[in-house]
C-alpha cells in the first residue's frame, strides 16, 4: 500500500454526468461514506440528478463498483458484502430472509482503491414502490440500471 493510500483515498462518485470527488480514509465505513456523499450533494445545492431527487437519508443511496476497473463500459455491480465471511460461515439474516449489512464494513475491506470510480443511485420513495405490482417490484429490485455516463474521446472529430 502506498503512503497516500494509508492517509486517504480520492474517490470519484458518479451518477449520470455528475461526478463528486471525496477524499476519505481507507477505514471509513460504507455507511459513513454514503452520509458524506449526501452531505456533499446538499452542500453544493444539488436537489436532483437527471430527474432523480436527492434523498434526505443516506440509507436511500446505493453504491456500485465497476465490473471491470479498466473498462467502465462493461457496467456496474452493487457494492454488497457477504456476511458469511464475518460470522464464520453463516450469513446473518433479518426476518424477511434478506442478508443484513454489517454497518462497520469499510472501504479497504470492500477493495476500494485510490482514484476508483464508484457509481451511486437513489432508491425510489416508498409511495412509488407501493403503486407497482409484485412482478415489476421483483424485477426492479434485482438490478435497476446504473445511470452513469462515461466520457469518451473520439479519434476523428467532425469538421
C-alpha positions as CSV (number, residue, x, y, z in Angstrom):
1,X,0.0,0.0,0.0
2,X,1.4,3.4,-0.9
3,X,1.8,6.1,1.6
4,X,-1.0,8.2,0.0
5,X,-3.4,5.2,0.3
6,X,-2.7,5.0,4.0
7,X,-3.7,8.6,4.5
8,X,-6.8,8.8,2.3
9,X,-8.5,7.7,-0.9
10,X,-9.7,10.1,-3.5
11,X,-12.9,8.5,-4.9
12,X,-15.0,9.6,-7.9
13,X,-18.7,9.0,-7.2
14,X,-20.6,9.1,-10.5
15,X,-24.3,9.4,-11.4
16,X,-25.3,10.4,-14.9
17,X,-22.9,13.3,-15.9
18,X,-22.3,14.3,-12.3
19,X,-19.0,13.4,-10.5
20,X,-18.4,14.0,-6.9
21,X,-14.8,13.8,-5.6
22,X,-14.3,12.9,-2.0
23,X,-11.1,12.3,0.0
24,X,-11.9,9.6,2.6
25,X,-9.8,7.5,4.9
26,X,-9.4,3.8,3.9
27,X,-11.1,2.7,7.1
28,X,-14.2,4.9,6.6
29,X,-17.3,2.8,6.9
30,X,-19.6,2.4,3.9
31,X,-22.5,3.9,5.8
32,X,-20.4,7.0,6.7
33,X,-19.2,7.2,3.1
34,X,-22.8,7.5,1.9
35,X,-23.5,10.1,4.6
36,X,-20.6,12.2,3.4
37,X,-21.7,11.8,-0.3
38,X,-25.2,13.0,0.6
39,X,-23.7,15.9,2.6
40,X,-21.5,16.9,-0.4
41,X,-24.5,16.9,-2.7
42,X,-26.6,19.0,-0.3
43,X,-23.7,21.4,0.3
44,X,-23.5,22.1,-3.4
45,X,-27.3,22.7,-3.6
46,X,-27.9,19.7,-5.8
47,X,-31.6,18.8,-5.4
48,X,-31.9,16.3,-8.3
49,X,-29.7,14.4,-10.8
50,X,-31.2,13.6,-14.2
51,X,-34.7,13.8,-12.7
52,X,-33.9,11.7,-9.6
53,X,-34.5,13.7,-6.4
54,X,-31.6,13.6,-3.9
55,X,-32.9,11.7,-0.8
56,X,-32.9,13.1,2.7
57,X,-31.5,9.9,4.2
58,X,-28.1,8.3,3.2
59,X,-29.7,4.9,3.6
60,X,-31.5,5.6,0.3
61,X,-28.2,5.7,-1.6
62,X,-26.8,2.6,-3.2
63,X,-23.2,2.3,-4.3
64,X,-21.8,0.3,-7.2
65,X,-18.4,-0.8,-8.3
66,X,-17.2,-1.4,-11.9
67,X,-17.5,-4.9,-13.2
68,X,-14.0,-4.3,-14.8
69,X,-12.0,-1.4,-13.3
70,X,-10.2,-0.9,-16.6
71,X,-13.3,-0.9,-18.8
72,X,-16.1,1.0,-17.1
73,X,-18.4,0.5,-20.2
74,X,-18.8,-3.1,-19.1
75,X,-21.2,-1.9,-16.4
76,X,-21.5,-1.8,-12.6
77,X,-22.5,-4.1,-9.8
78,X,-24.0,-3.2,-6.5
79,X,-21.5,-2.9,-3.6
80,X,-22.5,-5.8,-1.4
81,X,-20.9,-7.6,1.4
82,X,-21.0,-11.3,2.2
83,X,-21.6,-11.6,5.9
84,X,-20.7,-15.2,5.9
85,X,-17.0,-14.1,6.0
86,X,-17.7,-12.2,9.1
87,X,-19.9,-14.6,11.0
88,X,-17.8,-17.7,10.4
89,X,-19.7,-19.3,7.5
90,X,-23.3,-18.4,8.2
91,X,-24.9,-15.3,6.8
92,X,-26.8,-13.1,9.2
93,X,-30.4,-12.6,8.1
94,X,-33.3,-10.5,9.2
95,X,-37.0,-11.5,9.4
96,X,-37.5,-11.2,5.7
97,X,-34.7,-13.6,4.9
98,X,-32.5,-10.9,3.4
99,X,-28.9,-10.5,4.4
100,X,-28.2,-7.7,6.7
101,X,-25.2,-5.4,6.0
102,X,-22.7,-5.1,8.7
103,X,-22.6,-1.4,9.5
104,X,-18.8,-1.2,10.0
105,X,-17.7,-2.6,6.7
106,X,-15.1,-0.1,5.3
107,X,-13.6,1.0,2.0
108,X,-10.5,-1.1,2.4
109,X,-12.4,-4.3,3.2
110,X,-14.5,-3.6,0.1
111,X,-11.3,-3.5,-2.0
112,X,-11.9,0.2,-3.0
113,X,-8.7,1.7,-4.4
114,X,-7.4,5.3,-4.7
115,X,-8.9,7.1,-7.7
116,X,-11.5,4.4,-8.3
117,X,-14.9,5.5,-9.7
118,X,-18.0,4.4,-7.7
119,X,-21.5,4.6,-9.2
120,X,-24.3,5.8,-7.0
121,X,-28.1,5.8,-7.3
122,X,-31.1,6.7,-5.2
123,X,-33.8,4.3,-4.1
124,X,-37.3,5.2,-5.1
125,X,-39.6,6.8,-2.5
126,X,-41.9,4.3,-0.8
127,X,-45.1,5.7,-2.4
128,X,-43.8,4.9,-5.9
129,X,-42.9,1.3,-4.8
130,X,-46.4,0.7,-3.3
131,X,-48.0,1.5,-6.7
132,X,-46.1,-1.2,-8.6
133,X,-47.3,-4.8,-8.9
134,X,-45.3,-7.6,-7.3
135,X,-43.6,-8.7,-10.6
136,X,-42.4,-5.2,-11.5
137,X,-41.1,-4.8,-8.0
138,X,-39.1,-8.0,-8.1
139,X,-37.6,-7.1,-11.4
140,X,-36.7,-3.6,-10.3
141,X,-35.1,-4.9,-7.0
142,X,-33.0,-7.4,-8.8
143,X,-30.8,-4.8,-10.6
144,X,-32.1,-1.5,-11.6
145,X,-29.8,0.2,-14.1
146,X,-26.9,2.4,-13.1
147,X,-27.2,5.8,-14.7
148,X,-23.5,6.6,-15.4
149,X,-22.3,8.3,-18.5
150,X,-18.6,7.7,-19.2
151,X,-17.0,10.4,-21.3
152,X,-15.1,9.2,-24.3
153,X,-12.7,10.7,-26.7
154,X,-13.4,10.1,-30.4
155,X,-10.4,9.6,-32.7
156,X,-11.9,11.7,-35.5
157,X,-13.6,14.9,-34.8
158,X,-16.3,16.2,-37.2
159,X,-15.1,19.1,-39.4
